[in-house]
Every structure is written in structure tokens, then in C-alpha cells.
């Protein structure tokens, strides 16, 4: 027996009110990661054996730097969502769960900023 209102059934929201949104964000970032990782592999193969000046010149082009930045953004969002799911499913103490979710967010921000800094430093010249 379902005790949800008809509106809640249509929206597909669970008790946390964001299950469907979380699901779709994770699927969207997975698809974008697939496309952007294919670009990254192509770029790495293209630059294999190249000297530093060639790599720097290649990454200075916006058509190469922007997809790398998008990969960082999509990757860290996907990582955060995946770890959030694991934490919510397997950490049962409420205090530890809140602490782990906060650390997950801080870690994601730190990794994302570090990667963005590295891409920008290479693309604008070090």
C-alpha cells in the first residue's frame, strides 16, 4: 500500500525528496564522462611522445582546454554523487554520516580546484 500523494507518485520522489534527481544527475554525468574520457584518450594518444612545448601549445587551444575542464567538472560531480550514495547506504550512525558527507563535499571541492588549476596553468602557460 502506497501512502504517498498522487503528486508525489508522479514526481517519483522518495522520502528524501531527491531520489530521481540524484539518479538522473548520476546518469547524465556518466554519459558525459564517457564522451569526455574518449576525448582525453584521443588527446593523450595524439600527444604521446610530444615535447613539453607541443603539449603546452596544444592545451593552450580552447577546443582542448575546455573539454578537459568539463571532464574535471563532470568527474568530480559524478564522484561526489557516487560516494554520497555509498555513505548514505552503509554509514548508519547519523553523526558519522553527516561528517562523512561533509568531508565528501570538501574533498570533491579540493580535487576539483586542484585539477582546474592544473589545466589552467598548462593552458595559460607555466
Number of C-alpha atoms within 10 A of each C-alpha: 3 6 7 13 8 10 9 13 12 9 13 14 15 12 8 6 12 12 13 13 13 15 11 11 14 18 13 13 20 17 12 16 19 13 13 20 16 12 16 16 11 12 16 13 11 12 14 10 10 12 9 11 10 12 18 17 13 18 22 19 12 11 10 15 19 16 16 22 19 15 23 21 20 21 21 22 19 21 17 19 20 13 16 18 12 11 17 15 10 9 13 10 9 10 10 12 17 14 11 17 18 13 12 18 18 13 14 21 16 13 13 19 15 13 18 19 13 13 19 18 14 18 20 13 12 8
